[in-house]
């Protein structure tokens, strides 16, 4: 049999195939007009989403950088406030974030306190014929009755509260009468090594000399024996500008091992009250490479100041003498000092609670006794008022020990006598310096990868309290 094909059938099949191919080509073209633009649109949207997500992430990173900078406002107040200007920034430590961010701080302005002539006298000596401090290291104004031949002349110009052009003699605050151990409390792991003291009454001597840092939580301390800082001691007294070895007073109260139930913490910063044989000793009696002691100025809220009297006071003494079971005025030919009174309005003090200071003018035990005799680095800073009218302040530095020594006592001084011999510490400031109470900063944080940046205007007070007045972003 022969293979016979019908021409009409073959032609029809070819036509169908051609039509199908044409339809496919048409569909491809249609799809190219629809799908490709849609794909491109999807890619553009995806890229925009990625870009937007990147900007959002970068914006959050710059926000975090500002928050990190403000985590320690007192440190920012000090570091940026002394190293930056309005045109020259201070590069802040980089925040540890997933995206690299560079933060710069600019100092826009600094507000000082009230004029110095609106404040009490910066320095007063009560001892008859006492020599007044002088030199470029001395700041502030001296009471005109200082060193008078009449040892009682200064007493007529005293006030218990800060008043312009008067002699400020603050009253005694209330204290926790429960005795404290001279041994500090320890912070547990995982906290860094740190020794902690709590406000209260201390009847035994305290010597701080080893390398474990020490923190005195904020409040009022009463000592009847010497507090000695020597060796490799690193001491911070009260919360504030100088950073202690524990994050905050509250952390110390909650987590210090066997911390007392009545911790006595109050306000910000601390006041040392010295009675009996109590005094502050800073010396080189124990070998060490570096010694430091920073007092943070004491701040008490306005509603409590009337009952506390320690606001802005770093060191004070219990004044007077015990006679016939009562605390009376100290009266000597060369020294007259009125007995202390309580800030709550009591006319006198209970000798069973407070012992008047026995470290008197003329004794071998100055109330503040700084003796620098070796080559170690040493820093002592006391920014609050010092009221020790029946005791002496002695700053003694040998000629071979002046290098790497910093002593600053600049919150105002009332003392029996002041002795600064024979040489001066390399950095020495003594008297009263009008403090910078608030600084205004501009903090700019730049995300290095995306270029997103944020700028914040921040006001920070010396105590560490801050507010953000404005905050904006640029992408």
C-alpha positions in Angstrom: 0.0 0.0 0.0 1.2 3.4 -0.8 1.4 6.3 1.8 -1.1 8.8 0.7 -1.3 12.2 2.4 -4.0 14.7 2.0 -2.6 18.2 1.1 -5.4 20.0 2.8 -4.8 18.4 6.1 -1.1 19.2 6.1 -1.7 22.9 5.2 -4.2 23.2 8.0 -1.8 21.8 10.6 0.9 24.2 9.5 -1.5 27.1 9.7 -2.5 26.1 13.3 1.1 25.9 14.3 1.9 29.3 12.9 -1.1 30.9 14.6 0.0 29.3 17.9 3.5 30.6 17.5 2.2 34.1 16.7 0.0 34.0 19.7 3.0 33.0 21.9 5.0 35.9 20.4 2.2 38.3 21.1 1.9 37.0 24.7 5.6 37.4 25.2 5.5 40.9 24.0 2.5 41.7 26.1 4.2 40.1 29.1 7.3 42.1 28.4 5.3 45.3 28.6 3.6 44.2 31.9 5.9 41.9 33.8 9.2 43.7 33.2 7.9 47.1 34.4 6.3 45.3 37.4 9.6 43.6 38.1 11.5 46.9 37.9 8.9 48.5 40.1 9.3 45.7 42.6 13.0 46.1 42.6 12.7 49.9 43.0 10.3 49.4 45.9 12.6 46.8 47.5 15.5 49.2 47.2 13.5 52.0 48.6 12.4 49.8 51.5 16.0 48.8 52.1 17.1 52.5 52.0 14.3 53.5 54.2 15.1 50.7 56.6 18.7 51.7 56.6 17.8 55.3 57.4 15.5 54.3 60.2 18.2 52.0 61.6 20.8 54.7 61.3 18.4 57.2 62.9 17.9 54.9 65.8 21.6 54.4 66.1 22.2 58.2 66.3 19.4 58.5 68.9 21.1 55.7 70.9 24.4 57.5 70.7 22.9 60.6 72.4 21.3 58.4 75.1 24.7 56.7 75.7 26.4 60.2 76.0 23.7 61.2 78.6 24.0 58.0 80.5 26.7 59.8 82.6 25.7 63.4 82.5 28.1 64.5 85.3 31.0 63.1 83.3 29.8 64.8 80.2 29.5 68.1 82.2 33.1 67.8 83.2 34.8 66.3 80.2 33.0 68.2 77.4 32.8 71.3 79.5 36.5 71.6 79.9 37.7 70.3 76.5 35.2 71.8 74.0 34.3 75.2 72.6 31.5 76.4 70.4 33.7 75.8 67.3 36.1 73.1 68.5 34.3 69.8 69.4 35.3 67.2 71.9 35.1 63.7 70.4 33.1 61.5 72.7 34.0 57.9 73.3 32.3 55.8 70.6 29.1 54.1 71.7 29.2 50.3 71.3 26.5 50.0 68.7 25.9 47.6 65.7 26.4 50.6 63.4 29.5 52.8 63.7 28.5 56.2 65.1 30.7 59.2 65.7 29.6 61.7 68.4 31.0 65.2 68.9 30.2 67.6 71.7 30.3 71.4 71.4 30.1 73.8 74.4 27.6 76.5 73.6 27.5 78.4 76.9 28.3 78.1 80.6 26.2 79.7 83.4 28.0 80.7 86.5 26.4 81.1 89.9 25.5 84.5 91.5 28.2 87.2 91.6 30.8 86.6 94.2 29.8 89.8 96.1 26.4 88.3 96.6 27.9 85.3 98.4 29.4 84.8 101.9 33.0 85.6 102.4 35.1 82.9 100.7 37.7 82.6 103.4 37.7 83.4 107.1 40.3 82.7 109.8 39.2 82.9 113.4 42.5 82.7 115.3 43.8 86.0 116.7 46.7 87.2 114.5 46.3 84.4 112.0 48.1 84.9 108.7 45.8 85.2 105.6 46.4 83.1 102.6 47.8 85.0 99.5 49.2 84.2 96.1 47.9 83.3 92.6 46.5 80.1 94.0 44.1 81.9 96.4 40.6 82.8 95.1 37.7 84.6 96.5 37.3 87.3 99.2 38.5 87.2 102.8 36.4 88.3 105.8 37.7 91.7 107.1 37.8 90.4 110.7 40.1 87.5 109.8 43.2 87.5 111.9 41.9 90.3 114.2 43.7 90.8 117.5 40.3 90.4 119.1 39.6 86.7 118.8 35.8 87.3 119.1 35.6 89.9 116.4 34.6 87.4 113.7 31.6 86.0 115.7 29.5 89.1 115.2 29.4 88.6 111.4 28.3 84.9 111.3 25.0 83.5 109.9 23.7 80.0 109.8 22.6 80.3 106.2 24.4 81.6 103.1 24.1 85.4 103.1 26.0 88.0 101.1 29.1 89.3 102.7 28.8 87.4 105.9 30.7 84.5 107.6 28.8 81.3 106.9 28.8 79.0 109.9 26.3 76.2 109.2 24.4 74.4 112.0 24.8 70.8 112.7 22.5 68.3 110.8 20.7 65.4 112.3 22.6 62.1 112.0 21.9 58.4 112.3 23.1 57.6 115.9 23.4 53.9 115.2 27.1 53.1 115.2 28.7 51.9 111.9 31.7 49.6 111.6 34.9 51.1 110.3 35.0 48.2 107.8 33.3 48.9 104.5 30.8 46.8 102.7 31.8 44.9 99.5 30.0 44.8 96.2 29.3 41.2 95.0 30.1 39.7 91.6 29.6 40.5 88.8 30.1 44.1 90.0 33.7 45.3 89.9 35.7 45.3 93.1 34.4 48.2 95.3 34.2 49.1 99.0 31.1 51.0 100.1 30.4 53.1 103.2 27.0 54.3 104.3 26.1 57.5 106.2 26.0 57.3 110.0 28.1 57.5 113.1 31.7 56.2 113.1 33.5 55.9 116.4 36.6 54.0 115.2 39.5 55.2 112.9 39.2 54.5 109.2 42.3 54.0 107.1 42.0 53.7 103.3 45.2 52.6 101.7 44.8 49.7 99.2 44.0 49.7 95.5 40.3 48.6 95.8 38.3 51.8 95.1 36.1 53.2 97.9 32.7 54.9 97.6 31.0 56.8 100.3 27.3 56.9 99.4 25.5 60.3 99.5 24.5 61.6 102.9 25.8 62.8 106.2 28.8 61.1 108.0 29.9 61.7 111.6 33.4 60.7 112.6 35.0 60.8 116.1 38.3 59.4 114.9 40.6 60.2 111.9 39.8 59.2 108.3 43.1 58.6 106.7 43.6 58.4 102.9 47.0 57.1 101.8 48.8 54.3 99.8 47.0 53.6 96.6 43.6 54.6 97.8 41.0 55.8 95.2 38.1 57.5 97.1 35.0 59.2 95.9 32.7 60.8 98.5 29.0 61.1 97.5 27.3 60.9 94.2 27.9 63.7 91.6 30.4 64.9 89.1 33.2 62.5 90.1 32.3 59.0 89.3 32.5 56.4 92.0 33.2 52.7 91.8 29.5 51.8 92.0 26.9 52.9 89.5 24.7 54.8 91.9 23.7 55.2 95.6 20.6 53.0 94.9 22.7 50.2 93.5 25.0 50.3 96.5 22.0 50.2 98.9 20.3 47.2 97.1 23.3 45.1 96.2 26.2 45.7 98.6 26.8 42.5 100.6 25.0 42.7 103.9 24.1 46.3 103.4 22.4 47.9 106.4 18.6 48.1 106.5 18.9 51.8 107.5 21.3 52.9 104.8 20.9 56.6 105.6 21.4 57.7 102.0 20.0 61.2 101.3 20.4 64.0 98.8 23.4 64.0 96.4 27.0 64.3 97.5 28.1 63.9 101.1 29.1 65.9 104.2 31.8 64.8 106.7 31.1 66.0 110.2 34.1 65.7 112.5 33.8 65.5 116.3 36.1 64.4 119.1 39.4 63.4 117.5 37.9 63.1 114.1 39.8 64.7 111.2 40.7 64.2 107.5 44.3 63.0 106.9 45.8 62.7 103.4 49.4 61.7 103.4 52.2 59.4 102.2 52.4 57.2 105.3 51.7 54.1 103.3 53.7 53.4 100.1 51.8 53.7 96.8 52.0 54.9 93.3 48.9 57.0 93.2 46.3 58.4 95.7 43.1 60.3 95.0 40.1 61.6 97.0 37.2 63.4 95.3 34.4 64.9 97.3 31.2 65.6 95.3 29.4 68.7 96.5 26.4 68.1 98.7 23.0 68.9 97.3 19.8 68.8 99.4 16.3 69.4 97.9 14.8 72.8 98.8 12.0 71.3 101.0 14.6 69.6 103.2 17.4 72.2 103.5 15.9 73.9 106.5 16.2 70.7 108.5 19.6 69.6 107.1 22.0 72.6 106.7 24.5 70.4 104.8 23.6 71.8 101.4 26.9 72.7 99.6 28.9 71.7 102.7 31.7 69.2 102.3 33.4 69.3 105.8 32.3 70.7 109.1 33.2 70.3 112.8 31.3 70.1 116.1 32.3 73.3 117.8 32.6 74.3 121.5 33.9 72.5 124.6 32.3 70.2 127.1 32.0 71.9 130.5 29.9 70.6 133.4 28.2 68.1 131.2 27.1 70.7 128.6 28.6 72.0 125.4 29.6 75.6 125.8 31.5 78.2 123.7 35.2 77.8 123.4 36.9 80.8 124.9 40.7 81.2 124.8 42.9 84.3 124.6 43.7 83.5 121.0 40.5 81.8 119.9 36.7 82.2 120.5 34.2 79.9 118.9 30.5 79.6 119.6 29.2 76.2 120.4 27.4 74.4 117.6 23.6 74.4 117.4 21.3 72.1 115.6 19.7 73.0 112.3 16.3 72.0 113.6 16.3 75.1 115.9 17.5 73.5 119.1 19.6 76.0 121.2 22.3 73.5 122.0 23.6 70.0 121.2 23.5 66.9 123.3 27.1 65.8 124.3 25.9 62.2 124.4 25.3 62.5 120.6 28.0 65.0 119.4 31.5 65.4 120.9 33.0 68.8 120.2 36.2 68.6 118.2 39.4 68.2 120.2 41.7 68.9 117.2 42.0 72.6 118.2 44.2 75.4 116.9 47.6 75.0 118.3 47.5 71.2 118.6 49.5 68.9 116.4 46.4 67.5 114.8 44.9 69.8 112.0 41.3 69.1 111.1 42.4 68.8 107.4 46.0 67.5 107.4 47.6 67.1 103.9 51.2 66.1 104.0 52.9 65.4 100.7 56.4 64.0 100.9 57.1 61.6 98.1 56.9 61.4 94.2 53.5 59.6 93.9 50.7 61.1 92.0 48.1 62.6 94.4 44.8 64.4 93.8 42.5 65.9 96.5 39.4 67.8 95.5 36.9 69.4 97.9 34.4 71.6 96.0 32.0 72.3 98.9 32.2 74.6 101.9 34.6 73.7 104.8 33.6 75.0 108.2 36.2 74.1 110.9 36.4 77.4 112.9 38.3 76.0 115.9 40.7 73.8 114.0 43.5 74.2 111.6 44.0 73.4 107.9 47.5 72.3 107.0 48.8 71.8 103.4 52.5 70.7 103.7 54.5 69.8 100.5 58.2 69.2 100.5 60.2 70.6 97.6 60.9 67.2 96.2 57.2 66.2 96.2 55.5 69.0 94.3 55.3 67.2 90.9 52.0 65.3 90.0 50.2 66.8 93.1 46.8 68.4 92.7 45.0 69.9 95.7 41.8 71.9 95.2 39.7 73.2 98.1 37.5 75.8 96.4 34.1 75.9 98.0 34.8 78.5 100.7 36.6 78.0 104.0 36.1 78.9 107.7 39.0 77.8 109.8 41.0 78.7 112.9 44.3 79.0 111.0 45.5 78.1 107.5 49.0 76.9 107.0 50.4 76.3 103.5 54.2 75.4 103.7 56.9 75.1 102.6 56.1 74.5 98.9 53.0 74.2 96.8 51.5 71.3 95.0 52.0 71.5 91.2 48.3 72.3 90.9 46.9 74.2 93.8 43.6 76.1 94.2 42.4 77.3 97.6 39.6 79.6 98.7 36.3 80.2 96.8 35.6 79.8 93.1 32.3 81.0 91.7 31.1 77.6 90.3 29.8 76.9 86.9 26.3 75.7 87.7 25.0 74.7 84.2 26.5 74.2 80.8 24.7 74.0 77.4 26.0 71.5 74.9 25.3 70.6 71.3 25.8 66.9 70.7 26.1 65.8 67.1 26.0 62.0 66.3 26.8 60.8 62.8 26.1 57.3 61.4 29.3 56.8 59.4 27.8 54.3 56.9 24.6 56.1 55.9 25.4 59.7 56.7 22.3 60.0 58.9 23.0 62.4 61.8 21.1 63.8 64.8 21.8 66.9 66.8 20.6 67.6 70.3 20.8 70.7 72.5 21.2 69.7 76.1 21.5 71.6 79.4 23.4 69.8 82.1 23.8 71.0 85.7 26.8 70.4 87.9 24.9 67.8 89.9 24.2 65.8 86.7 20.6 66.8 86.2 19.9 67.4 82.5 17.2 68.4 80.0 17.1 68.1 76.2 15.7 71.4 74.8 15.7 70.3 71.1 16.6 67.3 69.0 16.5 67.0 65.2 17.6 64.7 62.4 19.2 65.0 58.9 19.3 62.1 56.5 
